[in-house]
Amino acid sequence: MIGSGLDIRTILSAWNRFFHSERDLSICCVLRVVYALLLLVNLAFLAPDVGKWFGPEGVLSLEASRKIIDSDLWSLFHFLPDTTATVWICFALFVVQAVLLLLGVLPRLQALCVFIWLCSFQHRNIILFDGEDVLFRVMAFLLIWMPIGARLSWHSWRRSRNGEPPLEVIRPVWPLRLMQLQMTLIYGASVVEKLKGTDWVQGTALYYVSRLDDLWGRFPIPGFVAGWFDSLTALAWMGWGVLFAEAFVAAGLWIKQTRLLALLVAVGIHLSLDYFMNLFLFQWLMITGLIVFTNWRLPTKAGRVETTGADPSKADDSLEPRADESARMA
Amino acid sequence: MKRHWRKGLINVLLLIYLVLVGIDSLPIGWGRLKESTEVVLEKAGLWQGGWALFAPNPDKVNASLSAGVEYADGTFQPWHSPDWQELTPWQKMREFRHMEFYDDIRLDRYSDAWPSFARYLSRDLTSESGAAPVAVQLTRHWHEIQSPVTEEGVSLFFLPFGEPPAPGQFGYPFHLEEISAP
């Protein structure tokens, strides 16, 4: 017993309900497709400068790159010949595996390989990468554990063509939960970090951000909006609005009644930031991560949400425990 | 029975993962605990290192980088990182990695990377006369964005929106790399 009626069995039951209840995880396949598309865009922008960023004749020699990272970080480049050809071959393999991930050919294996490539390239030139690349890497790791090949994939297409039943998507929800917790962690940690400083609390943070010459200023800003950025009062309220919105999203995504609103707020924030700021693919990757909070289910070719080998009634679309489970717990 | 063990194993791994990531990313003073978990996460390639997005306070510096390559015949060739305000949205997106690199390499924590970068510039910027490079000097430039408010009200240093200050207020040569003949 831990005080007010909260015993270990209750905690374990809640844990099991949260991580091991079964639901339709076909949304993971959508996550795979969008993630792979963004990854390919990322690689397309890196491609013209692969030799410059990662090659032995580039801006950062292998020796120097090892000096500026923690000794615990690893990269395949630490074990391979330090040549331009090696870098290009590795990059080409990375692109091929990203394409295979998009197409859903052995997708979990591709996710594992993409994770290894992301570690290798990021640790080869750490100066080049930021939080967006951390999220790319963590998402690749989480994709490894999801049933990402069951729909929208080469495998599902082949099974459909052969008249075989579609792959099972009613699975324990824990891989999806990890992704949901990751997204919540980003919003929550961002709020706490902001509250530790003075500028967000005082309301001057957006003044500084909007005066940065590199990250700020992407598309034309209408005159009446530009006026807000000249008003310290408006800037303060916008800054506090960001704080409140991030906190609301972190909590609101977990409550059924506020989830849709939280999703809309989050997408609104990210699209606005993408319009005003040059943060490459970060906003789009965050929106991609939010997919796991939706309850979309992908129908099979026959237009049905099918299951095989499992009782369809076990499918749990909600983020909350099913009513019968709650009753059983009580 | 097999399923029971499998579920138990998954639970143990979930718990370990969540605790490690929580300690790594939650902005709480974990002290030495954080240092020891960092080793595990770094070896696993799962480090996140916190999500301080423009936090705890945003950057207050517009910075840029310049370099000068000196050649054996006494000639000199300058180089400067792009002026981001001059770029179109497409160019800004295309040059995003350059922006990241030039913004960060000037930092002291990357001082071990300076010789390598200087040597890259010496190879990239060739002399018109074909003379060999003998030295490269790296200089950082910056403009501090000062507080827009004082105790009395709006500061004299309030910057109007729309024209971010170019990073030419201060300059400081931070690395000189002598290039020996091959």
Interface residues (C-beta under 8 A of the other chain):
Chain A: W15 F19 H20 F45 L46 D49 K52 W53 E57 G58 V59 L60 S61 E63 A64 S65 K67 I68 D70 D72 L73 W74 F115 I116 L118 C119 I127 L128 F129 D130 G131 V134 R137 V138 F141 P172 W174 L178 L181 Q182 L185 I186 G188 A189 S190 V192 E193 K194 L195 K196 G197 T198 D199 W200 T204 A205 Y207 Y208 V209 S210 R211 L212 D213 D214 L215 W216 G217 R218 F219 I221 A226 F229 D230 L232 N278 F280
Chain B: K7 I10 N11 L14 Y17 L18 V21 G22 S25 L26 P27 I28 E38 V39 E42 K43 G45 L46 W47 Q48 G49 G50 W51 A52 L53 F54 A55 P56 N57 P58 D59 K60 N62 D83 W84 Q85 P89 K92 M93 R94 F96 R97 H98 M99 E100 F101 D103 D104 I105 R109 Y110 D112 A113 P115 S116 F117 R119 Y120 R123 I145 S147 P148 V149 V154 L159 P160 F161 G162 P164 P165 A166 P167
